[in-house]
Structures are given as structure tokens and as C-alpha cells.
Amino acid sequence: MTVSKELLEILACPKCKGAVILNESEDGLICRSCKLIYEIRDGIPIMLIDEALHLED
């Protein structure tokens, strides 16, 4: 299950309030500014800074 386009348009990174984009495998949302990825579990984005994963450079 993926996140709807409408939801993607209104979601923002909770840390910097910047835009997030869907990753290639559609199981996470990426904030390029913070270099974080927020997981999507059962179609629900987990937008908690403490649970975000750091992206590799």
C-alpha cells in the first residue's frame, strides 16, 4: 500500500518543514535537506524524527 498523491503534497519533514519525496521502493519518504528517510508502514508515513533513518552520502 502506498501513500496517496494528495497526502504527499501536504506532508513536510517534521525537522526542517521542507519537502519530502517518495523513495524508489515506495516504502519511505526522503528529506534531502536533513538527509533523513521516514518509513512508511502499512501505508502510514511514520513522521517521527526519533524513528527516522539517516541517508548515506
PyMOL CGO cylinders between C-alpha atoms (Angstrom):
from pymol import cmd
from pymol.cgo import CYLINDER

trace = [
    CYLINDER, 0.00, 0.00, 0.00, 1.42, 3.36, -1.00, 0.3, 1, 1, 1, 1, 1, 1,
    CYLINDER, 1.42, 3.36, -1.00, 0.79, 6.92, 0.14, 0.3, 1, 1, 1, 1, 1, 1,
    CYLINDER, 0.79, 6.92, 0.14, -1.73, 8.90, -1.91, 0.3, 1, 1, 1, 1, 1, 1,
    CYLINDER, -1.73, 8.90, -1.91, -0.53, 11.73, -4.13, 0.3, 1, 1, 1, 1, 1, 1,
    CYLINDER, -0.53, 11.73, -4.13, -2.73, 14.17, -2.20, 0.3, 1, 1, 1, 1, 1, 1,
    CYLINDER, -2.73, 14.17, -2.20, -1.09, 13.22, 1.10, 0.3, 1, 1, 1, 1, 1, 1,
    CYLINDER, -1.09, 13.22, 1.10, 2.40, 13.51, -0.40, 0.3, 1, 1, 1, 1, 1, 1,
    CYLINDER, 2.40, 13.51, -0.40, 1.61, 17.07, -1.48, 0.3, 1, 1, 1, 1, 1, 1,
    CYLINDER, 1.61, 17.07, -1.48, 0.85, 18.21, 2.08, 0.3, 1, 1, 1, 1, 1, 1,
    CYLINDER, 0.85, 18.21, 2.08, 3.45, 16.24, 4.05, 0.3, 1, 1, 1, 1, 1, 1,
    CYLINDER, 3.45, 16.24, 4.05, 6.59, 18.03, 5.23, 0.3, 1, 1, 1, 1, 1, 1,
    CYLINDER, 6.59, 18.03, 5.23, 9.66, 17.00, 7.14, 0.3, 1, 1, 1, 1, 1, 1,
    CYLINDER, 9.66, 17.00, 7.14, 8.93, 17.48, 10.85, 0.3, 1, 1, 1, 1, 1, 1,
    CYLINDER, 8.93, 17.48, 10.85, 12.52, 18.56, 11.50, 0.3, 1, 1, 1, 1, 1, 1,
    CYLINDER, 12.52, 18.56, 11.50, 13.04, 21.29, 8.88, 0.3, 1, 1, 1, 1, 1, 1,
    CYLINDER, 13.04, 21.29, 8.88, 9.50, 21.68, 7.49, 0.3, 1, 1, 1, 1, 1, 1,
    CYLINDER, 9.50, 21.68, 7.49, 10.91, 21.06, 4.00, 0.3, 1, 1, 1, 1, 1, 1,
    CYLINDER, 10.91, 21.06, 4.00, 9.51, 18.90, 1.22, 0.3, 1, 1, 1, 1, 1, 1,
    CYLINDER, 9.51, 18.90, 1.22, 9.67, 15.11, 1.35, 0.3, 1, 1, 1, 1, 1, 1,
    CYLINDER, 9.67, 15.11, 1.35, 9.70, 12.81, -1.67, 0.3, 1, 1, 1, 1, 1, 1,
    CYLINDER, 9.70, 12.81, -1.67, 8.79, 9.17, -2.07, 0.3, 1, 1, 1, 1, 1, 1,
    CYLINDER, 8.79, 9.17, -2.07, 11.79, 6.86, -2.43, 0.3, 1, 1, 1, 1, 1, 1,
    CYLINDER, 11.79, 6.86, -2.43, 12.16, 4.44, -5.35, 0.3, 1, 1, 1, 1, 1, 1,
    CYLINDER, 12.16, 4.44, -5.35, 10.85, 1.41, -3.46, 0.3, 1, 1, 1, 1, 1, 1,
    CYLINDER, 10.85, 1.41, -3.46, 7.90, 3.48, -2.17, 0.3, 1, 1, 1, 1, 1, 1,
    CYLINDER, 7.90, 3.48, -2.17, 8.47, 2.40, 1.43, 0.3, 1, 1, 1, 1, 1, 1,
    CYLINDER, 8.47, 2.40, 1.43, 9.85, 5.70, 2.74, 0.3, 1, 1, 1, 1, 1, 1,
    CYLINDER, 9.85, 5.70, 2.74, 9.80, 9.47, 2.44, 0.3, 1, 1, 1, 1, 1, 1,
    CYLINDER, 9.80, 9.47, 2.44, 13.09, 11.27, 1.93, 0.3, 1, 1, 1, 1, 1, 1,
    CYLINDER, 13.09, 11.27, 1.93, 14.03, 14.72, 3.19, 0.3, 1, 1, 1, 1, 1, 1,
    CYLINDER, 14.03, 14.72, 3.19, 17.10, 15.71, 1.20, 0.3, 1, 1, 1, 1, 1, 1,
    CYLINDER, 17.10, 15.71, 1.20, 17.83, 18.74, 3.41, 0.3, 1, 1, 1, 1, 1, 1,
    CYLINDER, 17.83, 18.74, 3.41, 18.07, 16.71, 6.62, 0.3, 1, 1, 1, 1, 1, 1,
    CYLINDER, 18.07, 16.71, 6.62, 19.31, 13.55, 4.88, 0.3, 1, 1, 1, 1, 1, 1,
    CYLINDER, 19.31, 13.55, 4.88, 16.62, 11.52, 6.65, 0.3, 1, 1, 1, 1, 1, 1,
    CYLINDER, 16.62, 11.52, 6.65, 14.16, 8.88, 5.50, 0.3, 1, 1, 1, 1, 1, 1,
    CYLINDER, 14.16, 8.88, 5.50, 10.83, 8.39, 7.21, 0.3, 1, 1, 1, 1, 1, 1,
    CYLINDER, 10.83, 8.39, 7.21, 9.49, 4.85, 6.87, 0.3, 1, 1, 1, 1, 1, 1,
    CYLINDER, 9.49, 4.85, 6.87, 6.04, 4.04, 5.53, 0.3, 1, 1, 1, 1, 1, 1,
    CYLINDER, 6.04, 4.04, 5.53, 4.44, 1.16, 7.44, 0.3, 1, 1, 1, 1, 1, 1,
    CYLINDER, 4.44, 1.16, 7.44, 1.13, -0.32, 6.27, 0.3, 1, 1, 1, 1, 1, 1,
    CYLINDER, 1.13, -0.32, 6.27, 0.55, 2.77, 4.12, 0.3, 1, 1, 1, 1, 1, 1,
    CYLINDER, 0.55, 2.77, 4.12, 1.13, 5.17, 7.03, 0.3, 1, 1, 1, 1, 1, 1,
    CYLINDER, 1.13, 5.17, 7.03, 4.13, 7.53, 7.00, 0.3, 1, 1, 1, 1, 1, 1,
    CYLINDER, 4.13, 7.53, 7.00, 5.94, 7.45, 10.35, 0.3, 1, 1, 1, 1, 1, 1,
    CYLINDER, 5.94, 7.45, 10.35, 6.90, 11.13, 10.61, 0.3, 1, 1, 1, 1, 1, 1,
    CYLINDER, 6.90, 11.13, 10.61, 8.78, 10.92, 13.91, 0.3, 1, 1, 1, 1, 1, 1,
    CYLINDER, 8.78, 10.92, 13.91, 12.27, 12.43, 13.95, 0.3, 1, 1, 1, 1, 1, 1,
    CYLINDER, 12.27, 12.43, 13.95, 13.48, 9.88, 16.51, 0.3, 1, 1, 1, 1, 1, 1,
    CYLINDER, 13.48, 9.88, 16.51, 12.46, 6.99, 14.24, 0.3, 1, 1, 1, 1, 1, 1,
    CYLINDER, 12.46, 6.99, 14.24, 13.86, 8.44, 11.01, 0.3, 1, 1, 1, 1, 1, 1,
    CYLINDER, 13.86, 8.44, 11.01, 16.84, 6.73, 9.37, 0.3, 1, 1, 1, 1, 1, 1,
    CYLINDER, 16.84, 6.73, 9.37, 19.92, 8.63, 8.20, 0.3, 1, 1, 1, 1, 1, 1,
    CYLINDER, 19.92, 8.63, 8.20, 20.65, 8.51, 4.47, 0.3, 1, 1, 1, 1, 1, 1,
    CYLINDER, 20.65, 8.51, 4.47, 24.10, 7.51, 3.28, 0.3, 1, 1, 1, 1, 1, 1,
    CYLINDER, 24.10, 7.51, 3.28, 26.04, 10.21, 1.44, 0.3, 1, 1, 1, 1, 1, 1,
]
cmd.load_cgo(trace, "trace")
